[in-house]
Amino acid sequence: MVDEQVEASDDAAAVVNALETQYDAAEGSIARGSLLAGSTPSADELGAEVEQFLAELSRDDDN
């Protein structure tokens, strides 16, 4: 019954097609995994890296 209604309406068919495309894209990204998954540093790690970078800049300026 739903298939018949979708086939009878170009607008409904376009919406269903768009939803299927979005679903397939989302499923593909989940299967691949995020490029950032597991590698995003915490705020503390970022802060430590910035502090280290600034300390190295300060040492370079002293030479």
N, C-alpha and C positions, 0 to 999 in steps of 0.2 A: 504494500500500500504506500509506504513512504517513497520507495523507488519510483512508483508511478507519478506521485506528486512532484518529485524532483525533476523527473524527465519532462513533465508537462510545463514547467516554468523555467525559462532561461535564467531568471534572476536567482532562483533557488539552486539551480545547477551550478551557477557561477560561485555562489556562496559555499556550497558543498565542496566544489573543486578547490577553492582557496583554503578551506579548513583542512582538507586532505593534504594539500601541499605543505601547509604550516605544520601539521602533525608529522609528516614524513621528515621535514627538516629538523624538527625537535628531536625525533627519535634518532636521527642520524647523528646529531650533536651529542646526545646522551651516549650512544654506542661508541663514538670516537673519544669521548671524554673532553673535558675542557683543557685548553693549553695551560691554564693557570692552576688547575686542580692540584693541590698538594704542594705547589711551589710558591704560593703567595705568602710573603713574609708577614709576621705579626708587626704590630706597631712598635713593640720593644725591639725587635730585630731591625726594623727600619731605622729607629732612633740610634741604635748602636752603630749601624753602618754610616749614618750621617756624622755621628761624633768621630768615628775613625777617620772618615774622609777629611773632616775639618782639621783634625789633629795632624794628619799628613800634610795638608796645605800649610799649616802653621810651621811645621818642621822645614818644609821646602822654602818658605819665606825667610827662615832664620839662616839658611845656608847661603 
